[in-house]
């Protein structure tokens, strides 16, 4: 029998009816749970609802929407209920033309906590926090800790986590002291349900963050201190571990280890329950060292030895440094540019280590699986008579939005917004496949927004009902909105928005290659903000609708689907045996691991591993290089256009070589000698892009996916149908890399 309260509500039927309804849609609810849960049940007597709206109140007067269910639903479980609290609930059915009356109001009070662990002998710790959590310079946390003075390892399971907002976090922390700006390292789960690493390498420094995949399973976290390195790892089951980050960090003899919880705002309350799974090197009851030699890191990449850390300056082959004129083998001079070196920024880009044990070259790569059809969290901003709908089709990677409302208003917006949380600099590119506005001042597009309040600061790139593109902005909360009109848009137009420091840029393009600037404004978004797709009408009673595809994005949870390309994904060996190459696609995290032997990009005949798609016409491919381990200076990994799979075929490629420098490579004719143009050294986590516009090939690189630099442009004539993909080559032995496609169109 369930321990949780169960409430039955009256029957519901939709009052406002029209002959044709939109197809079923679903809202994404974050996979979080609280200390207790309340089960609501009702009878569905309507035959035309789109879904049900569930509302909750703490006083029986002011209600807040907490969930939207699919049609034909008859129950909902509120997992965010807190112990010793009184709650009121009501439910209404709705469709595109309105909502029904509410059910009767049901009331319940939760009397104490409900066990969340399957282990009756588990060591459980419950923390609450009302603060601003992990701040840039000063933390405001709840910390349950012990003192330690040597190597140690802790594994916990987060049984329940009720965040107050997106950037609330719960996890394991190692910390030098209780000073608010002390150096520390933390592995946590945040309010988005995303695994996150946070660290401050020196006392008083800015905090740095790194996020990985969203979880819909159990939450296991591991933190290991071994010598002068901190290993952060996570797991969905406590058995299969993924290393999130390895951080060089040393502590004095006495430091702190424990459980940490932070909220996003001082007015919000976050709650988490921690279950200690294992601890080595420390005793949580006494805080002393025990069995320090028994430590094992949960499947991280081993820390390099001193010998492994030394780089070998191996001689380079002639193919490595052939210049465009092919008259010398000397390396092309590095361009004098301030962007030749990149450093880790406050919101660090994800780092993924190459597996400690690489797959055997004889293994066959598993076929790629499509990502789950999840869609985005979305919400109505302001008030509107007809809320419309949101639906995501992962088979084609298109988001369908509709809404009424008054759209982007002078001081108070009325919009639908499908969004995720973002931090720091970012860039998003969308393609609007279809748009049906209700009137001239209806708008749809892409938006960065500080929060969900109707008068929030914002920057948006939109298409308007009168047929023109717009840049809209509200530079601070409560200010009047401003607009700049751009050119008329065509079918399948592109919009791009990027944030660089405090500046937001908006551009529009007919084809995704030739861009026209619409706006450049300083916007008060703060470091943490919201990013996503939006739509609004001109008339409160009329619906506008749009079909939008995200084609490129540096924001992890707002990336393109790529489902159709995954279905066409192939992997082959060029110039070497199939047993000498391997590719593995991690569909859950959208990471491709490539391994190859052979001699790589040779002067006349290549020896490569090649993961590719068949393509036609113009294209743009963008990847993030998470990790690359080359066996020599002339090992390379990157993006490649190719006329065929023949070893001496025409080629255009941008790559990182074994020395970490970016290169543009081209073979303009079949059987010709390959030519190389060398650029600056790039930090791990850099981005590469290659564009084909007619016969022109553009070779691009970026430290962050936002600010792009062109290393070279060259004409390479490829057939109407050519190959587009990711390539890896070694120098003598074996090289491996982990890459992520973040843009493809």
C-alpha positions in Angstrom: 0.0 0.0 0.0 1.3 3.5 -0.8 2.5 5.6 2.0 1.7 8.8 0.2 -1.6 10.7 0.4 -4.0 10.2 -2.4 -6.6 12.7 -3.4 -9.6 12.1 -5.6 -11.0 15.1 -7.6 -14.4 15.6 -9.3 -15.1 14.9 -12.9 -14.0 17.4 -15.6 -15.3 18.3 -19.0 -14.2 21.0 -21.4 -16.8 23.7 -21.8 -15.4 25.5 -24.9 -15.5 23.2 -27.9 -14.5 23.5 -31.5 -14.6 20.9 -34.3 -10.8 20.6 -34.9 -8.2 20.3 -32.2 -4.4 20.4 -32.4 -2.6 17.1 -32.0 -1.5 15.8 -28.6 1.4 17.6 -27.1 3.5 17.0 -24.0 5.3 19.2 -21.5 8.6 18.1 -20.0 8.7 18.0 -16.2 12.1 17.9 -14.5 12.8 14.5 -12.9 13.0 15.7 -9.3 11.4 14.5 -6.2 10.9 15.9 -2.7 10.6 14.4 0.8 7.0 13.3 0.2 4.7 12.9 -2.7 0.9 13.4 -3.1 -1.1 11.4 -5.6 -4.0 13.2 -7.3 -6.7 11.2 -9.1 -9.7 12.4 -11.1 -12.2 11.2 -13.7 -11.9 12.2 -17.3 -15.3 12.8 -18.8 -14.3 15.1 -21.6 -13.7 13.8 -25.1 -11.9 16.8 -26.6 -9.3 18.0 -24.1 -5.7 18.6 -25.0 -4.6 18.0 -21.5 -5.1 18.9 -17.8 -3.8 21.8 -15.8 -2.8 20.9 -12.2 -2.6 23.8 -9.7 -1.5 24.0 -6.1 -1.9 26.5 -3.3 -0.6 26.8 0.3 -3.4 28.9 1.5 -6.4 27.9 -0.6 -6.7 31.3 -2.2 -3.6 31.9 -4.5 -3.0 29.0 -6.9 0.0 28.3 -9.0 0.2 25.9 -12.0 2.6 23.0 -11.1 2.0 20.6 -14.0 0.3 20.1 -17.4 -0.6 16.5 -18.3 -1.4 14.9 -21.6 -4.9 14.2 -22.7 -6.8 11.3 -21.2 -4.7 11.5 -18.0 -6.5 10.7 -14.8 -3.7 11.1 -12.2 -0.7 13.1 -11.3 2.0 12.7 -8.6 3.3 15.9 -6.9 6.8 14.9 -5.8 7.8 18.4 -4.7 5.6 18.3 -1.6 7.4 19.1 1.6 6.8 17.5 5.0 4.6 19.1 7.6 3.0 21.3 5.0 -0.7 21.9 4.1 -1.7 21.9 0.4 -4.7 22.6 -1.7 -5.2 21.3 -5.2 -7.5 21.8 -8.1 -7.5 20.6 -11.8 -9.0 21.9 -15.0 -9.1 20.4 -18.5 -8.2 22.6 -21.4 -7.9 22.6 -25.2 -6.9 25.1 -27.8 -10.0 27.2 -27.3 -10.1 27.4 -23.5 -10.4 25.5 -20.3 -13.1 23.9 -18.2 -14.2 24.9 -14.8 -12.1 23.6 -11.9 -12.7 20.5 -9.9 -13.6 20.7 -6.3 -10.7 21.8 -4.1 -9.0 19.0 -2.3 -6.9 19.6 0.8 -4.2 17.5 2.5 -1.5 17.9 5.1 1.7 15.8 5.1 2.7 14.6 8.5 6.4 13.8 8.5 8.8 12.3 6.1 8.5 9.3 3.9 11.4 6.8 3.6 13.2 7.3 0.3 15.9 4.7 0.5 15.4 1.0 -0.3 18.1 0.2 2.3 16.6 0.3 5.9 20.1 0.6 7.3 21.2 3.4 5.0 23.0 6.4 6.4 20.7 9.3 5.4 21.4 13.0 5.7 18.8 15.6 4.9 19.8 19.2 4.2 17.8 22.4 3.6 19.1 25.7 2.3 17.8 29.3 1.8 20.6 31.2 0.2 22.2 32.0 -3.1 24.2 28.8 -3.3 27.4 28.6 -5.4 28.2 32.2 -6.2 30.9 33.5 -8.4 33.1 34.6 -5.6 31.3 33.9 -2.3 29.3 30.7 -1.6 26.1 30.7 0.5 25.6 27.0 1.2 24.5 24.4 3.7 27.5 22.1 4.3 27.6 18.9 6.3 31.3 18.0 6.6 34.1 16.3 8.4 37.9 17.0 8.6 40.3 14.9 6.5 44.0 15.0 5.8 44.9 12.6 3.0 43.6 10.7 0.0 39.9 9.9 0.1 36.9 8.9 -1.9 33.1 9.4 -1.3 30.1 7.9 -3.2 26.6 9.1 -2.5 23.1 8.6 -3.9 20.8 11.6 -4.0 17.5 10.0 -3.0 15.5 13.2 -3.3 16.1 16.8 -4.4 13.7 19.7 -4.4 15.4 22.7 -5.9 14.0 26.2 -5.5 15.1 27.1 -9.1 17.4 26.2 -12.0 20.7 26.8 -10.3 20.0 25.2 -7.0 22.6 22.3 -6.5 23.1 19.3 -4.3 26.3 17.2 -4.2 29.6 16.2 -2.7 32.2 18.9 -1.9 35.9 18.9 -0.9 36.9 22.3 0.5 40.0 23.9 2.1 38.1 25.8 4.7 34.7 27.3 5.7 35.6 30.7 4.3 32.9 31.8 1.8 35.5 32.2 -1.0 37.6 29.1 -0.2 38.9 26.9 -3.0 36.9 23.7 -3.5 35.7 21.1 -5.9 32.1 19.8 -6.1 30.2 17.2 -8.1 26.4 18.0 -8.0 23.0 17.7 -9.6 21.4 21.0 -10.4 17.8 22.2 -10.7 17.7 21.3 -14.4 18.4 17.7 -13.5 21.9 18.1 -15.1 25.1 16.7 -13.6 27.5 19.5 -12.9 31.1 20.0 -11.7 32.0 23.3 -9.9 35.4 24.3 -8.7 37.4 27.3 -7.4 41.1 26.5 -7.9 42.4 29.3 -5.6 41.1 31.1 -2.6 39.2 34.2 -3.9 39.0 33.1 -7.5 35.9 32.9 -9.7 34.0 29.7 -9.5 34.1 27.6 -12.7 31.4 25.2 -13.9 31.0 22.3 -16.3 27.7 20.5 -17.1 27.0 17.2 -18.7 24.0 15.1 -19.5 20.6 15.4 -18.0 19.5 12.5 -15.9 16.2 10.7 -15.9 17.5 7.8 -13.7 18.9 7.5 -10.2 21.6 10.0 -9.2 24.9 8.7 -8.0 27.8 11.0 -7.4 31.5 10.3 -6.7 34.3 12.5 -5.5 37.8 11.2 -5.2 40.9 13.0 -3.9 44.1 11.2 -5.0 47.4 13.0 -4.5 47.0 16.5 -6.1 44.0 15.6 -8.3 40.3 15.6 -7.7 38.2 13.2 -9.8 34.4 14.1 -10.3 32.2 11.3 -11.6 28.5 10.4 -11.9 26.4 7.3 -12.6 22.8 6.4 -13.3 23.1 3.1 -11.3 26.2 3.3 -9.1 28.0 0.8 -11.4 28.7 2.4 -14.8 30.6 5.6 -14.1 31.4 8.6 -16.3 34.2 11.0 -15.4 32.9 14.6 -15.5 36.1 16.4 -14.7 39.6 15.8 -13.4 40.9 18.9 -11.6 44.5 19.5 -10.5 44.1 20.8 -6.9 46.1 20.5 -3.8 45.1 21.0 -0.2 47.0 21.6 3.1 47.1 18.8 5.6 43.6 19.6 7.0 40.7 20.0 4.7 36.9 19.4 4.6 34.8 16.7 2.8 31.0 16.5 2.9 27.6 17.1 1.5 26.7 20.5 0.1 23.3 22.1 -0.8 22.7 25.6 -2.3 19.6 27.4 -3.5 19.4 30.0 -6.3 17.7 32.7 -4.3 17.5 33.8 -0.7 13.7 33.6 -0.8 13.7 30.0 -2.1 14.0 26.8 -0.1 15.9 23.8 -1.5 15.8 20.3 0.2 17.9 17.2 -0.5 18.4 13.8 1.0 21.9 12.2 0.7 22.5 8.4 1.1 26.1 7.5 1.8 27.0 4.5 -0.4 30.7 4.2 0.4 33.7 6.1 1.8 37.3 5.2 1.6 40.1 7.0 3.4 37.7 8.7 5.8 35.2 7.8 8.5 32.2 10.0 8.5 31.5 9.2 12.1 35.0 10.1 13.4 36.5 12.1 10.5 39.8 10.2 10.4 41.8 8.4 7.7 41.2 4.7 7.3 42.8 2.4 4.8 44.3 5.1 2.5 45.9 2.5 0.2 42.5 1.0 -0.8 41.3 4.0 -2.9 39.9 3.4 -6.3 38.6 6.1 -8.6 35.2 5.0 -10.2 36.4 4.5 -13.8 38.1 7.9 -14.4 41.1 8.3 -16.7 44.2 7.6 -14.6 46.3 10.5 -13.6 49.4 10.7 -15.9 52.8 9.9 -14.6 55.6 12.3 -14.8 57.0 10.4 -17.8 53.6 10.5 -19.5 53.2 14.2 -18.9 56.4 15.1 -20.9 55.6 15.8 -24.5 57.8 14.3 -27.2 59.0 16.5 -30.0 58.9 14.0 -32.8 60.1 14.8 -36.3 57.3 15.9 -38.6 56.6 14.3 -42.0 56.6 16.3 -45.2 52.9 15.9 -45.5 52.4 17.7 -42.2 53.8 21.0 -43.2 53.3 21.2 -46.9 52.4 24.8 -47.7 49.9 25.9 -50.2 52.5 26.4 -52.9 54.0 23.0 -52.1 57.5 24.5 -52.5 58.7 23.9 -48.9 58.1 21.6 -46.0 58.5 24.4 -43.4 55.7 25.2 -41.1 53.6 28.2 -42.1 54.0 31.1 -39.7 51.4 31.4 -37.0 49.1 34.4 -37.6 49.6 37.3 -35.2 46.3 37.4 -33.4 45.2 38.0 -29.9 43.1 34.9 -30.1 45.9 32.4 -30.5 45.6 31.2 -26.9 42.4 30.4 -25.1 41.9 30.0 -21.4 39.2 28.4 -19.4 36.3 30.8 -18.8 34.0 31.2 -15.9 31.4 28.9 -17.5 33.8 26.3 -18.7 33.0 24.1 -21.7 32.4 20.4 -21.1 35.4 18.1 -21.0 35.1 14.4 -21.7 38.1 12.1 -21.4 38.9 9.4 -23.9 38.1 6.1 -22.2 41.0 4.6 -20.3 40.6 1.3 -22.2 40.0 2.2 -25.9 37.7 -0.1 -27.8 39.5 -2.8 -29.8 40.0 -2.0 -33.4 38.4 -5.3 -34.3 35.1 -4.4 -32.5 32.2 -3.2 -34.7 30.7 0.1 -33.8 27.1 -0.1 -32.6 24.5 1.6 -34.9 23.5 5.0 -33.6 20.2 5.3 -31.7 17.9 8.3 -31.9 17.7 10.7 -29.0 14.5 10.4 -26.9 11.7 12.7 -27.9 11.7 15.1 -24.9 11.1 18.6 -26.2 11.7 21.6 -24.0 10.2 23.0 -20.8 7.9 25.8 -21.8 5.7 28.3 -20.2 3.2 31.1 -20.9 4.7 34.5 -20.0 2.0 37.0 -18.9 -1.7 36.2 -19.5 -3.5 35.2 -22.6 -6.9 34.0 -23.5 -5.8 31.1 -25.7 -2.6 29.4 -24.5 -2.0 27.4 -27.7 0.3 24.5 -27.6 3.9 23.2 -27.8 5.0 19.9 -29.5 8.4 18.5 -30.5 8.9 16.0 -33.3 12.4 14.5 -32.8 12.1 12.5 -36.1 12.5 15.8 -38.0 14.0 17.9 -35.2 11.2 20.5 -35.4 9.5 22.4 -32.5 5.9 23.4 -33.1 4.6 26.4 -31.1 1.4 28.3 -31.0 0.0 31.0 -28.7 -2.3 34.0 -28.7 -1.6 37.0 -26.3 -0.3 40.4 -27.3 3.3 39.2 -27.9 6.2 41.5 -27.2 4.5 44.4 -25.4 6.1 47.7 -24.4 6.5 46.8 -20.8 4.7 43.5 -20.2 5.0 40.5 -22.6 2.4 37.9 -23.4 4.3 35.0 -25.0 4.9 31.3 -25.2 8.5 30.5 -24.3 10.2 27.0 -24.7 13.5 27.4 -22.9 16.4 26.0 -20.9 18.8 27.6 -18.5 22.1 29.0 -19.8 25.2 30.6 -18.4 28.0 32.9 -19.9 28.6 33.4 -23.6 26.5 31.3 -26.0 25.2 31.2 -29.6 22.0 29.7 -31.0 21.0 29.4 -34.7 17.5 28.5 -35.8 15.6 27.9 -39.1 11.9 28.9 -39.2 10.4 26.4 -41.5 6.8 27.6 -41.3 5.1 30.6 -39.8 1.4 31.5 -39.6 0.9 34.9 -37.9 -2.4 36.2 -36.8 -1.6 39.8 -37.8 1.3 42.2 -38.6 2.8 42.4 -35.1 2.8 38.8 -34.3 6.4 37.5 -33.9 8.2 34.2 -33.5 11.9 33.5 -33.1 14.8 32.9 -30.7 15.2 34.7 -27.3 17.6 35.2 -24.4 15.7 36.3 -21.3 16.8 37.1 -17.7 13.7 35.4 -16.2 10.0 34.5 -16.8 8.6 37.8 -15.5 6.6 39.7 -18.2 8.8 42.8 -17.9 12.1 40.9 -17.9 15.3 42.1 -19.6 15.6 40.3 -23.0 17.1 40.1 -26.4 15.3 38.4 -29.3 15.6 37.8 -33.0 12.2 37.4 -34.6 10.2 37.2 -37.8 7.1 39.5 -37.7 3.7 39.0 -39.3 4.2 41.9 -41.7 7.0 39.9 -43.4 10.1 41.6 -41.9 12.8 40.4 -39.5 13.3 42.2 -36.2 15.7 42.6 -33.3 13.9 43.3 -30.0 15.4 44.1 -26.7 14.6 45.3 -23.2 18.0 46.3 -21.7 16.8 46.0 -18.1 13.8 44.8 -16.2 10.8 47.1 -16.4 12.2 49.2 -19.3 10.3 49.8 -22.5 11.0 47.3 -25.3 12.8 48.6 -28.4 12.8 47.2 -31.9 15.0 47.4 -35.0 13.5 46.3 -38.3 15.5 44.3 -40.8 14.9 43.0 -44.3 11.9 41.0 -45.5 12.4 37.3 -44.8 11.9 34.3 -47.1 10.7 30.8 -46.4 13.1 28.8 -44.3 14.9 31.9 -43.1 17.6 31.7 -40.4 18.0 33.7 -37.2 21.1 33.8 -35.0 21.5 35.2 -31.5 24.7 35.2 -29.5 25.8 36.6 -26.2 29.4 37.9 -25.8 29.9 39.4 -22.3 27.1 41.9 -21.7 26.5 42.4 -25.5 23.8 40.5 -27.4 23.9 40.2 -31.2 21.0 39.3 -33.5 21.5 38.4 -37.2 19.2 37.1 -40.0 20.1 35.1 -43.1 18.2 33.6 -46.1 20.6 30.6 -46.4 22.5 30.3 -43.1 25.8 31.5 -44.7 25.4 35.1 -45.6 24.3 37.0 -42.5 22.9 40.5 -42.0 23.2 42.2 -38.6 19.9 43.3 -37.0 21.1 44.5 -33.6 23.9 44.8 -31.1 22.8 45.8 -27.6 24.0 45.7 -24.0 21.5 43.7 -22.0 21.3 43.1 -18.3 20.9 39.3 -18.4 23.2 38.4 -15.5 25.5 35.3 -15.7 22.6 32.9 -15.5 19.7 33.4 -17.9 17.1 31.6 -20.1 17.5 30.7 -23.8 14.9 29.3 -26.2 12.2 29.6 -28.8 9.2 32.0 -28.5 6.0 33.0 -30.2 3.3 35.7 -29.6 0.3 37.1 -31.4 -1.0 40.6 -32.0 -4.6 39.8 -30.8 -5.3 38.2 -27.5 -8.0 35.9 -29.0 -6.2 34.9 -32.1 -3.5 32.1 -32.4 -0.2 32.3 -34.2 1.8 29.2 -35.0 5.4 28.4 -36.1 7.6 25.4 -36.9 11.2 26.0 -35.8 14.4 23.9 -36.0 17.4 24.5 -33.9 20.4 23.9 -36.3 23.3 25.0 -34.2 23.8 25.8 -30.5 26.6 25.9 -27.9 24.0 25.5 -25.1 24.1 21.8 -24.1 20.3 21.3 -23.5 19.2 23.4 -26.5 21.1 21.6 -29.2 19.9 20.3 -32.6 18.2 16.9 -32.9 20.5 15.5 -35.7 18.1 12.5 -35.8 17.9 12.4 -39.6 21.7 12.6 -39.9 22.2 9.8 -37.3 20.1 7.5 -39.4 22.5 8.1 -42.3 25.6 7.9 -40.3 28.3 5.6 -41.7 31.9 4.8 -40.7 34.7 3.5 -42.9 38.4 3.1 -43.2 40.2 5.0 -46.0 43.5 3.6 -47.3 43.8 1.1 -44.4 42.0 -2.1 -43.2 38.7 -1.8 -41.4 40.2 -3.5 -38.4 42.5 -0.5 -37.9 39.6 2.0 -37.1 36.7 2.2 -34.7 33.8 4.6 -34.0 31.4 4.5 -31.1 28.4 6.9 -30.9 27.0 7.7 -27.4 23.5 8.8 -28.4 22.6 9.8 -24.9 25.3 12.4 -24.7 25.7 13.0 -28.4 29.5 12.1 -28.3 31.4 10.3 -31.0 34.6 8.4 -30.0 37.0 7.8 -33.0 40.0 5.6 -33.0 42.4 5.0 -35.9 45.8 3.7 -36.8 47.7 4.3 -40.0 49.5 7.4 -41.2 46.6 9.8 -41.4 46.6 12.7 -43.8 49.3 11.7 -46.2 50.7 13.8 -49.1 49.1 11.7 -51.8 47.1 8.8 -50.2 45.3 9.2 -46.9 45.1 6.5 -44.2 42.1 7.6 -42.0 39.0 6.6 -40.0 36.0 8.5 -41.4 32.6 9.0 -39.9 30.4 10.5 -42.7 27.1 11.4 -44.2 26.2 11.8 -47.9 25.5 15.4 -48.7 24.5 17.7 -51.5 24.6 21.5 -52.1 25.9 24.0 -49.5 26.6 22.8 -45.9 27.9 23.9 -42.5 29.2 21.3 -40.0 30.3 22.4 -36.4 31.9 20.2 -33.8 33.4 20.5 -30.3 36.6 18.7 -29.7 36.2 17.3 -26.2 39.4 15.3 -26.1 42.2 14.3 -28.5 45.1 12.0 -27.9 47.4 12.0 -30.9 50.3 9.6 -31.2 52.5 12.2 -32.8 52.8 15.7 -34.1 51.1 14.8 -37.5 48.2 12.9 -35.9 45.0 14.9 -36.6 41.3 14.9 -35.9 38.7 17.2 -37.4 36.0 17.8 -40.1 36.3 16.7 -43.7 34.6 17.2 -47.1 35.6 14.5 -49.6 34.7 13.7 -53.2 34.9 9.9 -52.5 36.3 7.2 -50.3 39.4 6.8 -52.5 42.6 7.5 -50.6 43.7 10.2 -53.1 40.4 11.9 -53.6 39.7 15.6 -53.4 39.7 16.8 -49.8 38.9 19.9 -47.7 39.4 19.5 -44.0 40.0 21.5 -40.8 41.7 19.7 -38.0 43.7 19.9 -34.8 47.1 18.2 -35.0 49.2 16.4 -32.4 50.7 19.6 -31.2 47.2 21.1 -30.6 47.4 23.5 -33.5 44.6 24.1 -35.9 45.2 23.3 -39.6 43.4 23.7 -42.9 44.1 20.9 -45.4 43.1 20.6 -49.0 43.6 18.4 -52.1 42.0 20.4 -54.9 42.4 17.6 -57.5 42.3 13.9 -57.4 45.8 12.3 -57.1 47.3 15.8 -56.2 49.5 16.6 -53.2 47.8 17.7 -50.1 48.4 21.3 -48.9 48.4 22.5 -45.3 47.8 25.9 -43.8 48.6 26.1 -40.0 47.0 28.3 -37.4 47.3 28.9 -33.7 47.3 26.3 -30.8 43.8 25.6 -29.4 42.8 24.7 -25.9 40.9 21.4 -25.3 37.2 22.1 -25.7 37.7 24.3 -28.8 35.2 24.3 -31.8 35.9 23.7 -35.5 33.6 24.4 -38.4 33.7 23.9 -42.1 31.4 25.6 -44.7 30.8 24.8 -48.3 29.1 27.6 -50.3 29.3 26.8 -54.0 32.9 25.7 -54.6 34.2 27.9 -51.8 35.3 26.2 -48.6 35.6 28.2 -45.4 37.8 26.8 -42.6 36.8 28.2 -39.2 37.8 27.7 -35.5 36.5 29.1 -32.2 37.6 28.9 -28.6 34.0 28.9 -27.3 31.6 28.4 -30.3 30.6 32.1 -30.2 33.6 34.1 -31.5 34.7 32.6 -34.8 38.0 33.0 -36.7 38.6 32.1 -40.3 41.9 30.4 -40.9 41.5 30.0 -44.6 39.2 30.1 -47.6 39.8 28.1 -50.8 37.9 26.8 -53.9 37.7 23.0 -54.0 35.4 21.5 -56.7 33.4 18.6 -55.3 30.7 16.6 -57.1 27.0 17.3 -56.6 26.9 14.4 -54.1 29.9 14.4 -51.8 30.9 13.1 -48.3 30.7 15.2 -45.2 31.9 14.1 -41.8 34.6 13.6 -39.1 38.0 12.2 -39.7 40.9 10.9 -37.5 44.4 9.9 -38.5 47.6 8.8 -36.6 51.3 9.3 -37.3 52.6 5.8 -36.5 50.6 4.0 -33.9 47.1 4.8 -32.7 45.2 8.0 -31.9 41.7 8.6 -30.4 39.3 11.5 -29.9 35.9 12.4 -28.5 33.8 14.9 -30.5 30.4 16.4 -30.4 28.4 17.7 -33.4 26.7 20.9 -32.3 25.6 22.2 -35.7 24.8 20.7 -39.1 22.8 22.2 -41.9 
